[in-house]
Amino acid sequence: MTYQLDALDVAIVSHLQKNGSLTNAGIAEHVPVSEETVRRRIKRLVKEGLIRIVAVPNPNKLGYESEVLIGVQVEADKVGDVADALTGIPDITWVTVSTGAYDVFAWATLKTAAELSNLLLTKVGVIPGVRKTETFINLDIRKRLYGLDISTYDLENGK
């Protein structure tokens, strides 16, 4: 099911994206509605699965030196199984089934090169159906945005 946001929803979510610790009263100061209206809107957005409010740790500040993207080539009939297996590995924080040279991509955050080696050799490489992996080590992350930049949401077309 596709939902369409209105201007108030977009304004509320935009403020939360900038500062997830804003209170309902704090958001209401920036949008032309009451604190109660903000509270109801956020509750509906969460209930309908349109947003999640979470704390996101900064890996670099916590001593994680390796953030990597792993491209995985998979036997055609095992793509779903491999993707599901990757989601169960704690060091992997994002998994997507894709088109192109790699069937699955996974994002992993690790403290050391030794942990990366262990992940590739003893966890990813042994999953039935994995044919090949290629690891892209991130040298510098210039932008980190979680989810959709709601400021680009098209209110008229709901996209």
Buried (B, 14 or more C-beta within 10 A) or exposed (E): EEEEBEEBBBBBBBBBBEEEEBEBEEBBEEBEBEBEBBBEBBEEBEEEEEBEEEEEEEBEEEEBBBBBBBBBBBEEEBBEBBBEBBEEBEBBEEBEBEEEEBBBBBBBBBBEEEBBEBBBEEBBEEBEBBEEBEBEEEEEEEEEEEEEEBEEBEEEEEE
